[in-house]
């Protein structure tokens, strides 16, 4: 065999090996872990080995990427020698080898195999998993790759790459958007994915029931009146206020405790007082993250917590239902009689409650309203006017007109929001 023939075979083999490595890289990163687990349960051949590989993606992926680089660079070097053998004018032979090898690698070792691997991820991954596992068992391969990654971590500013490839929050959100557009997931599933990320950044102040909306009883009320109060409002638990100070919560009362006590009283059992039935309340600061609060409430088996401000005054309450609604959306039952928080008036106007969140209004109007100083539309309107508005007062801000539609005492109950035409907004 001549040297020229050997070099040609070497170039062809490098392209074939690079194509196989591209197939392995793409299929192993694109295959669904859930589907692999199903294949393991079905007893598919090679599924156990594939599932074992997927438990540590950086281990095999770093090795594959290193081999791809070695094979492609080696193939390019062989291609240069091969062209030098068959082209007499060496002054432009390197140009032929460079462009020729680039074309061959891109088509045969990158685009074609990766497209095929994406279309048949499960099948290709099952077939190539034993090959990848065998490569990882070659002495020194994994250790040498880790050494190179360690060197990269040393020369890279910052903390370095400790766990191999990773996906950011923004990339997961983008993938959810694409999956919803391609009907791979439902629209509500996409919204839930976004809600989970937002859940970690939300604080109790944004989800609480404010102090004026709290429904409770005073500690000196009779149990029959307490039960009547609970039935009228449809609440299974309520805060209990001090008799002479409604800014002091002395405990929580549960409907089941009241009903059990009233039933025993009919049987002649001594009747305890409301204070004796009260359970110890859980107090949380309004700046607490709702994700932390949910874990704490689960650990303490509490379904309600009293929210206090920075001065220790009662600022509202929050329930486990309020926290879960931040992920799954509104949870309504047969007792909920609340009017909708958003009511369309026309193509450019909406009637919203004063408690409607500013960030949700920004999404609704496709604008960017400030939500750092104020959390609700009512708070924004009062802040812009510098006072609690009277019914009919309005103000224009950032191309949006806010009009106080209903004011109850010192609270803004309803706000009419209108997105102004562009010319009017610029004048404003």
N, C-alpha and C positions, 0 to 999 in steps of 0.2 A: 504494500500500500504506500502510495506516494505521500509526501508531506502535505501537498495541497489537498488531497482527498481527506486526510486525517483532520486537517483544519476545518474543512467544510462540514465533516461529520460532527466535529466539536461544536461548531456554531449552531447546527441543527439541534443537537442534544441540549445545548444551553437554552434555546428557545422552548423546547418541549418541557424541560424541568421548570423553567420560569412560569410556563403556562399552568403546570400542575400546582405549583406553589400559589399562584394567583387564585386557582380554583379552591384550594384549601383555605386560604386566607378569607376569601369572600364568603364561602359557604359556612365556615365555622363562626363567622361574626354575624351573619344574617339569619342563620337557622334559629327558629323559635325554641326557647328552652322548654316551654310548655309542651310543644309537639315532641320534643326529644323524650321528655318524661313519659308521655303517652306511648311512645315507641318502646321504651323500657318495659312498661307494663304489658305491652303486647308481645314482648319477647323477641323483638326484631334483632336480627344478627348485627352485631357491632354497636347496638344502641347503648349498652352499658359503658363501653369504651368511650363513645362520643360524649355521654353525660359526664363521665369522669374528666374529660378534657375541658368541658365547658365550665367546670367548677373553678378553674383558674385560668381565665383567658390571657392575662399578660404573659404567662409562662410559655404558651405555644405561639402566641402572636409575635412576641419579640424575636423568637427563634426564626419564624417564617420570614419576617421582614428582613432579618439579617441575611438569610439564605437567598432571598430574592435579590438583594443588593449584590451579593457575591456572584451569583449566577449571571446577572445582567452585565456587571462590569467585566467578568471573565469572558462572557460571550462577545462583548464589544472588543476586547483585546484580541480574541481569536479572529474576529471578523476583520480587524485591521491587518493582521498577518496574512489572512487568506486573500484579501484584496491585493496586498503587496506582491503575492505570488503570481496572480493572474493579470495584473495591470502593470505594464512596463513603465509607464510614466508615474513615478511615485509622488510627484508634486501635487497631484489631485486625487491620488488613491485614498488618502485619509478622508477626503470629502465624500467619496462613494461609500466607504465603510460606515461613516457616521450617519449619513442620511438613510442608507439602506438598513442598517441595524435599528435605527430609531423607528422606521416604518414597520419592520418585522416585529419588533418587541411590542409596539403599541397595538398593532392589529391582532397578532397571534398570541402574545403573552400577557396582554392586559385587557383590552376591550372585549374581545371575543370570549375568553374564559370567564371573566368576571360577569358578563351579561348572562352567560349560561348558568353560572353558579347562583346568581340571584333568582333565576327562573326555576331552578331545581335544587334549592338549598338543602333540603332534607336528604335527597338521594345522594348528591355529591358529598355531603358531609359524612354520611354513613360509609361511603366507599373510601374516602381519603382519611378518615379518622385513624385506621390502623397504620397508615403510612406516617402520619404526623406523630403518632405515639412511638413508632419505631425510631424516628429521627430524634425524639426527645431522650430515648434510651441510649443513644450513642454517647460514649464517655467524653466528657469535656464540652459538649455542645451547649448544654444549659448553663454550666458554670461560666463558660467564656462569654455567653450573652449577658449574664448578670454582671460580669466584670465590666463590660462595655457600658451597660446601663448605669453602673456605679460611677464610672468615669464621666459619663454625661451629666450625672447629678452633681459631680464636683465642679465641673466647668460651667454649669448652668446657674445663673443667679437665682437666688431664692431657695426654696426648700427642695427643689428637684423633683423628679418623677419617681415616686416610691411604689406605686401600685400599677404602673403601666397605663394603657389608654383609659380614658374616662369620658363621661358624657355630662355636659353642663345642664343646668336648669333650663337655660334658653333653648338648647338643642332638644330637650325633651318636650318643651312646649311647642316648638316648631314641628316636631314629629307628630304630636297630637293633632295639630292643625292640618297637616298633610294627610294623616290617616282619616280624619273626618271628611276632608274633601274627596278622598278616594273611596269613601263609604266602608272603610275597614273597621271603624268604630262609630258609634252613634254620637249625635251632637251633644246629648246630655252627658255622655261619658267623657267627651272632650272637655266640657265645662267643669266636670268633677276633677279632672286632672289639673286644670288651672286653679281650681278652688283649693286643692290640697297644697299647692305651693304658696298661695296667698294666705292659707290658714296659719302657716308658720310665722308670718310677718304681722298678723293681726293681734291687737291688744284688746283687753277686756272693755276698755272705754268705747270701742267701736261696736260692740255687740250687746252691751248691757241694756236692761230696761231702766230708763232714767227714774230718778227719785219721784217726780210728780206722777208717774204712771204706775208706781208700785201699789199693789193691792194687798192690804194686810188687816190685822185685827189688833186691838189693844189688850194688854195683859189682864185687864179687869173684866173683860166680857164673859158672858155665860157660854157654856159649851153648846147649848142649843142654838144660840145666836151665831156662834162661830161656824157650826155646821151649815146653817142657813146661808151664811155669807159665802161659804165655799161652794155650795150648790148653785147659788146665783151666778157666780163668776166662772164656775167650771174648773176650779183649781184644786189639785190634790194636796198642795202644801202652800203655806203662806208664812210671811214673816210676822212676828209678834212684836209690836211696839210697846215701849213703856207707856204707862197711863198718862203721865204728864209731859212726855217729850217724844214726839213722833220722829225725832232724829236719832233715837236710840233703839236699837233692835236687841231685845232680850233673848230671843230664841226663834225657832221655827216650829210650826205646828203642822202635823200631818193629818189628813182626813181620816186615815185608817185608825189612828190613835183616838181621835174624837169619837168615831162611830163605835169602836170597841168599848170605850168608857161609858158611852150612853147606853149601850146594850147591857153592860154589866150592872149599871145603876138600876135598870128595870128589874133585875134579879135580886136587888137588895144589897149589892156590893157598895161599900162607901165610895163616894164620888170625889176624885182628886180635882184640884183646881187647874185652870189653864196654865198657870205658871209651872205647876208640877209636871204637866204633860209636855212642856216645851223641850225641844231638843237643842243641843248646843249649835249655834250657827257657825258657819265658816266665813271668815272675812278675808277678802282679797283686795289688793290695790288695783286701781283702774289701769295702771301701766303694765300689768302682768300679761305675758303672752298667752293667748288662748290655748295653744298647743300644750304648754306647761300646765295650765289650769285643768284641761281635760284629763291629763294623766293623774293629777292630784285628786280630782274628784272621783275618778275611777278607783284609785287606791283607797280613798276614804269612804267609798260607797255613798257619796253625797250627790244629790241632784240639783241643789240650789246653793248659791253662795251670795253673800252680801258684799257689794262693792263699796269701797271707801276711797275718798280722794286723798290728796297729799296732806290735808290737815286732819284726817281721821274722821271726817264727817261722812254720814251715809250719802252715797252718790247714786245708788240704784241697786239692782240685783241682776244676777245672771244664772241661767239654768243650763243643765246639760243639753237640753233641746236647742237652746240658743247657739251653743257651740257646734252641735252637729249640723245645724242648718247652714253654717258657713261652708260646709262641704257638700251636703246633699241637696241644699235648697230648702225652700219653705216647707215646713211640716205642719199640716193643718189637721185638726180633728173636729168632731161634731160640736165642740164647745166654742171653737174659734169663730168670732163674729166680726173680726176686723175688716174694715174696708180695704180695698186694694191700695198698695203704696204708690202705684203709678196708674193714672187714668189718662189716656190720650184725649185731647180736646180737638185738635185738628192736625194737619200735617206738620206743623212747626211748634205746637204747644202741648204741654203736659201738665196735669194737676198731680202734684206729689205731696206726700205727707212731710211735715216739718222734720221728721226723723229720718227721711230718706238719705242714704249715704251719698256724699259728694262724689266719691270715685265711681259709683254706679251711674250717677247722673252724667258724669263726664263721658262714660261709655255710651249712654243713651243718646247724647247730643253730639257725639264725636268731637269733643273738645277737651281742653285740659284745664279744669278748674282747680284752684288751690285747695288741697285737702290736708295740709299740715297743721294749720292753726284751727281749722274747724272740721268737724267730722260729718255734720249734717247740713242739709239745705237750710233749715231754720236757723242754725247757728251762723251760716254764711250770710243770710239775709240780714239778721240782726247786727252782725259785725260790720257789714257794708253801710248800713244806715246809722250805726252808732247808737241804736236804741231798739227797744221792742216796738215793732211797727204797728200802726193801726190798720184796720182792714182797708185795702185798696192802695196802700203805699207801695211804691215800686222803685226799682233801681236797675240800671243797665250796667253790666259788668262783663268784659271779655266777650262781647257779641251775644250775651244772653240777658234777657229781661226777667227779673224776679219780681213777682207781685204777691203781696200778702193777701191770700184769698179768705182765710179764716183764722182769727186770733182768739184764743180762749184765755182770758186773764193775761198772764205774762208769758204765755206759750204760743208759738206759731204752729197752728194745727195743719193748715193747708197752704201751699205755695203754688202759684201758677208760673210755670217756667216756659219761656218762649225764646226760641233761637231766632235772632234777628237776621234779616237779609244782610248781605255783605256790605252794601253801601250804607245802610243804617248803622251797622256795627262800627264802621270806620268813623262815622260822624260822632257816635257816642264815645 
